[in-house]
Amino acid sequence: MREPSFQIPIIRSGDLDLESPEGRTEWDRRVMALAARRIAEERVRMEQLGIIDEHGELISRELPPDMLPESETTLETG
């Protein structure tokens, strides 16, 4: 399975004229492409962590043991 990159990519706008309709359209396209990439990477990460399955559905709605009311784990004790 591909390891996602967790670096935040940047979008360059210096080559665009954001005052023109074409420049704004291209900016919107770049932002949407970046968003799609980040969503895909996060989905891979969540699958690897066992949070969601291959269909994007939650694997479990149960809280982890350290989050249950009877847990003795605290922010102070870890």
C-alpha positions in Angstrom: 0.0 0.0 0.0 1.2 3.5 -0.9 2.5 5.5 2.1 0.8 8.9 2.0 2.8 12.1 2.1 1.9 14.3 5.0 3.6 17.4 3.8 1.2 20.2 3.0 1.6 21.0 -0.7 1.5 24.6 -1.8 -0.3 26.1 -4.7 1.5 28.8 -6.6 -0.4 31.7 -7.9 2.4 34.0 -9.1 1.9 32.9 -12.7 -1.8 33.7 -12.7 -3.7 37.0 -13.3 -6.3 36.6 -10.5 -8.1 39.7 -11.9 -9.1 37.8 -15.1 -11.8 35.2 -15.4 -9.3 32.7 -16.8 -6.9 33.3 -14.0 -9.6 32.8 -11.3 -10.8 29.7 -13.1 -7.3 28.2 -13.2 -6.9 29.1 -9.5 -10.1 27.3 -8.6 -9.0 24.3 -10.7 -5.6 24.2 -8.7 -7.4 24.5 -5.4 -9.8 21.7 -6.2 -7.0 19.4 -7.5 -5.1 20.0 -4.2 -8.2 19.3 -2.2 -8.8 16.1 -4.0 -5.2 15.0 -3.5 -5.4 15.7 0.3 -8.7 13.9 0.7 -7.3 10.9 -1.1 -4.2 10.9 1.1 -6.2 11.2 4.3 -8.5 8.4 3.2 -5.5 6.1 2.7 -4.2 7.1 6.2 -7.6 6.4 7.8 -7.7 3.0 6.1 -4.2 2.2 7.3 -5.2 3.2 10.9 -8.2 0.9 10.7 -10.7 3.7 11.1 -12.6 3.2 7.8 -12.9 0.3 5.4 -12.2 0.3 1.6 -15.7 1.8 1.1 -15.1 4.7 3.4 -17.4 3.3 6.1 -16.5 3.4 9.8 -15.1 0.1 11.0 -16.3 0.6 14.5 -18.4 3.1 16.5 -16.9 1.9 19.8 -14.7 4.2 21.7 -11.1 3.1 22.3 -10.5 1.7 25.8 -8.6 4.8 27.0 -11.6 7.0 26.1 -14.2 5.0 28.1 -15.6 6.6 31.3 -14.1 3.9 33.4 -10.6 4.4 32.0 -8.0 5.6 34.4 -6.0 7.2 31.6 -5.8 11.0 31.9 -3.9 13.7 30.1 -1.6 13.8 33.1 -0.9 10.1 33.3 -1.0 9.2 29.6 
